Structures are given as structure tokens and as C-alpha cells.
Amino acid sequence: MPQLTVNGKVCSFEGKKSVLQVALDNGVEIPHYCYHPGMSVVASCRICLAEIAQPNPRRDNQLELIPKLVPTCQTPAVDGMEVHTDSPKAVANQKAVMEYLLINHPLDCPVCDQAGECSLQDYSYQYGRSASRFEEQKIKQPKKDIGPHVLLYSDRCIMCSRCVRFTREVTGTSELGVFGRGHKEQIDIFPGRALNNELSGNVVDICPVGALLDKDFLMTMRVWNLKKTPSIDGLTSGGDNISVETNEGKVYRIKPRTNMDVNQWWISDELRYGWKFVHDENRLRSPMHKVHGALEECDWKTAYTQVTEGIANTSLAVLISPTLPCEEAYLLGKLAIKLDANAVIGIGPVPVSGEDKTFPGGFTILAEKAPNARGVRRALAQLTENVLDFQAFCRQAASAKSLLLTGNYPSNWPPAELVKLCEGRFTVVIDTLPNKLTDAADILLPGATWLEKAGTFENVSNRLQSFEQAISVIELAKSEGQIAQDLLTAPTFRGSPYNADKLRRELGDVFVTDVRHPPAAPNRTCDMQYVPL
């Protein structure tokens, strides 16, 4: 395997890669702004310049120093190359670039949303000067509303052009461009054309400074107070890898996690902003039972008792939502068979909106809006061979005397035929938001959204991926897996705490060997020197 050396560290690589990418892959930091592995290389920021010596084949591969600094983002890696970003010449360039970038940059870090995750802030500390030599008045640039989700603070822009290249190369929509020259150079939208594509929020993620800001997150929370939890797309069948950023039990934003086999570096705006129902003020918060035709709150033991009594000695039909993790679907299937060995078991309706859309950069937004239809079928197949689709379920459930229905969709989902099926039957509904089906329930049990639980989803490509619980379940609600475990222990209703990891072992070898788990979080250490007083 070819190798090169960066600041004394040996770095291995395969294929054709730039020096910068090889260094990053091997955990060696080289400062950079304009470079992004998902877009073309422009080598415009110049802070990644380094002194490089490489073998000369004309002189028996003796190392020869290139007589000038070269951009590591644009220089192909060569076996035997030596790279120095810590030499006096390279360090002087880094300081010069940082000084140039900060000449007109406003000193508003205390009020900037990017503070805490800003490359300009970090590199100013690591590679910049301790004091500014610029005494003239800074040039002021305007703030602009460039789309429904994004604000542009032109003062902070360092003209790396990442956002421009993103709209040209990844989305193919080209809303952004570079206008003007010299100190009047700006990023802007073309007249009458807002930044309004389905991936627009990604320009905020790739902006290395605080120039492009998310309206939804603006002035809400400091990033160093946020806890990041690895999760999976719970709104569509794509299985996109995400980080859920929370504080004190509240979700503040969702950002993409890089996975080249699934979503690359991006997520759709549908997923980025579609989680708001998790904190909907109308969320179902406590169990309810029907008294004289109206639903009234009750405790869990009362609800559980009435569920088992109402279903006992009757024919049962169970509908399991494709929004639930594999582990919960499996527990609900076990519960169905325990309550009625001949229970009708089906998968809830799989929403489809429009058609699949693939962008020039390779990212695809899927029309199927159920995160785990394939996983639910796979989990139930461990218990029964007769797992019905929704239409077949509605036909066969017509002969059942009692129903156990699960929802957990982010919208008003129940089809009319399912609501009609509840008439004259004892109906138990587990859901998160009120709808026509919850109104028809005899027993209503509040469930949990995917951000409030752990589990496994199987995406449209049959890729099994685990995710972790990001926030606690709201108030008196319980996850569907916990509800199933409680009901399986009737009459005590004291099921063990729901544990997705243990259930994967019970589900079979596929869920042990084939499930992809999120990588372990890196250990972060502070480079600030602490001096005892």
C-alpha cells in the first residue's frame, strides 16, 4: 500500500487521492476552507498550502523539494512523498491567510450561531496572529434572506464558494452565484430565484463560518450545550444517517452523518425540518379509556387490564405500523400470537408521495415515506409466515371481533376503511397524535416517536441500521416495545425495561451480524492550558 508522510506521521492510502484527503483520512489535520470531498476542487482559500518533497523518477526516486508552496487539496498523493504544514514557510502562509480573511470579518462571535463549530474561529486560534494589524474601517456587507430556510450574513462570508458549488454540482439548481469583484465580491441568489430546492439546508452545514444560517435554529441554543445522538431517518425509507442534537429533553436540530453507502454527506429538508411533530402540543400523553362514549384519562394498569379483558377469548386482528423499529414489531407480533394463536397480522399503510427524485450529485429523495416497512415484515416473519399487506389485512380483519392498531405516523394518517373497520369491534389503538382512529378507540395508549426510542430500521436497499434514543419519552407515554412487554406479563403488567440490543439477539442471526451500528463518538480533549491558581 502506498504511503506518504505528513508532519512526520506515516499515512497510508489507496487509489487516487489528494494529499489533503489522505491526511484527513489518517487523522492528520490540515487547515482548509474551500475543500469538500463531495464537490469539485477550486483551491481558492490557500490556507492548506504546504511544503512538499516528492520522489523524482529521473533521479532514482530521490526526494526533491518543490520550490514553492502547493495546495494540498489539489496535489495528488504520491508514494514516498513528504508533506510539511508545520514548516516556517507553511506557517507563515497560514498566518497571512488568516490575517487576510479577518481584515473585514466582524467581531460578532458572541452572537453568531456558528460559534463553537466555526472553522474560522478554530483556525484563528490555532494558526492566526494574536493581534490584528488592520486599523482601517471594516467594509460592511448586507444581511440577506435568500430562501425559506436560509439567511445569508454576507459580512461573515470568506468566499470559499462551497455553497455555490453545492447548488451547481449536487442539486443542479444553481440558485447561488458569486457577484462583484474585490472587496465588493458577494455570494447572492439570482434575481427572482430563491434558494428553495429540496436540499437547501445542506448549505448551512457545509459553510465553514457563520455566513449561512438556518432560520429554524437561529438564536435558539449554543452548540456546545447540545448533545449529539446518532440516529436514522424516521420519516422516509431512505435510511439516511443523522445526528439528533438535543438539550434537556428537547430536539433543536437534525444534521446529517456522513455515510457514503446511504446518504453521502447530505439529508433532505423534509427530514431536517420534519421532526417537529415530536414536540407537538397535541401529543398523546396518557392512556385513555372510553366511558359512556367519550375517552377519559386513566392509569396504565387500568388500561392494560381492560385491554386483556376486552381481547380475551375473541378473534384478534393486529396492524403493525411500518414506522416502528424491528424490535417493537417483533414484540407486538409475540403479543398478538399470545392473545390469539390465529390472530390476523398485517403491516400498516405505506405512504407514498410523488416519485423518487435523484439529484446530479447522486442523492435521492424517496417517494416512500415509511422508514421500516421491510424491517417490520422481516421481524414478523420470525413468528408467522402469513404477514399481510394493508389491503389484505382490511379484508381478513373484517371477521375479527377485536383490533389492536398501531400508528406513529407524523401526520393524520388513518385511511377511511380502517376507521370504518373499528365500528362494532373492541379497538385498542397505540398512537402518538390524535386522529380519527384515536377517536374511535375503546382503549387509547400513547406511544413514542422514533427519537424517543432505540431500535433498528431496514431501508429501501434492505440495509439494517440501528439507532439510539435521543430524548426521553414524553410524560406518561411509553414506547410501543415497552407496552408490548408489559402486556406480555399479564396480569402483573410489569415487563422488563425495553432493550433493543437484547431483542436483536432474540430476533436471529441477521440482526446480530448484518445490523450496521453508528461509529463510536470520538474522544474530544481541550487544548487549552489550565494553570492552577
Stockholm file with secondary structure:
# STOCKHOLM 1.0

chainA/1-533         MPQLTVNGKVCSFEGKKSVLQVALDNGVEIPHYCYHPGMSVVASCRICLAEIAQPNPRRDNQLELIPKLVPTCQTPAVDGMEVHTDSPKAVANQKAVMEYLLINHPLDCPVCDQAGECSLQDYSYQYGRSASRFEEQKIKQPKKDIGPHVLLYSDRCIMCSRCVRFTREVTGTSELGVFGRGHKEQIDIFPGRALNNELSGNVVDICPVGALLDKDFLMTMRVWNLKKTPSIDGLTSGGDNISVETNEGKVYRIKPRTNMDVNQWWISDELRYGWKFVHDENRLRSPMHKVHGALEECDWKTAYTQVTEGIANTSLAVLISPTLPCEEAYLLGKLAIKLDANAVIGIGPVPVSGEDKTFPGGFTILAEKAPNARGVRRALAQLTENVLDFQAFCRQAASAKSLLLTGNYPSNWPPAELVKLCEGRFTVVIDTLPNKLTDAADILLPGATWLEKAGTFENVSNRLQSFEQAISVIELAKSEGQIAQDLLTAPTFRGSPYNADKLRRELGDVFVTDVRHPPAAPNRTCDMQYVPL
#=GR chainA/1-533 SS CCEEEETTEEEECCSSCBHHHHHHHTTCCCCCSSCCTTSCCCCCSCTTEEEEEEEEGGGTTEEEECSSCEETTTSBCCTTCEEESSSHHHHHHHHHHHHHHHSSCCSCGGGCTTTTSCHHHHHHHHHSCSSCCCCSCCCCCCEEECSSSEEEEGGGCCCCCHHHHIIIIISSCCCEEEESCGGGCEEEECTTCCSCSTTTTHHHHHCSSSSEEETTTTTTCCGGGCEEEEEECSSSTTCCEEEEEEETTEEEEEEECCBTTTTBTCCCHHHHHGGGGGGCTTCCCSCEEEETTEEEECCHHHHHHHHHHHHTTSCEEEEECTTSCHHHHHHHHHHHHHHCTTCEEEECCCCBCSCCEECTTSCEECSBCCTTHHHHHHHHTTTCSCEECHHHHHHHHTTCSEEEEECCCSSCCCCHHHHHHTTTSEEEEEESSCCHHHHHCSEEEECCCGGGSCEEEECTTCCEEEECCCSCCCTTCCCHHHHHHHHHTTTTCCCCCCCHHHHHHHHCTHHHHSCBCCCCCCCCCCCCCCCCC
#=GC SS_cons         CCEEEETTEEEECCSSCBHHHHHHHTTCCCCCSSCCTTSCCCCCSCTTEEEEEEEEGGGTTEEEECSSCEETTTSBCCTTCEEESSSHHHHHHHHHHHHHHHSSCCSCGGGCTTTTSCHHHHHHHHHSCSSCCCCSCCCCCCEEECSSSEEEEGGGCCCCCHHHHIIIIISSCCCEEEESCGGGCEEEECTTCCSCSTTTTHHHHHCSSSSEEETTTTTTCCGGGCEEEEEECSSSTTCCEEEEEEETTEEEEEEECCBTTTTBTCCCHHHHHGGGGGGCTTCCCSCEEEETTEEEECCHHHHHHHHHHHHTTSCEEEEECTTSCHHHHHHHHHHHHHHCTTCEEEECCCCBCSCCEECTTSCEECSBCCTTHHHHHHHHTTTCSCEECHHHHHHHHTTCSEEEEECCCSSCCCCHHHHHHTTTSEEEEEESSCCHHHHHCSEEEECCCGGGSCEEEECTTCCEEEECCCSCCCTTCCCHHHHHHHHHTTTTCCCCCCCHHHHHHHHCTHHHHSCBCCCCCCCCCCCCCCCCC
//
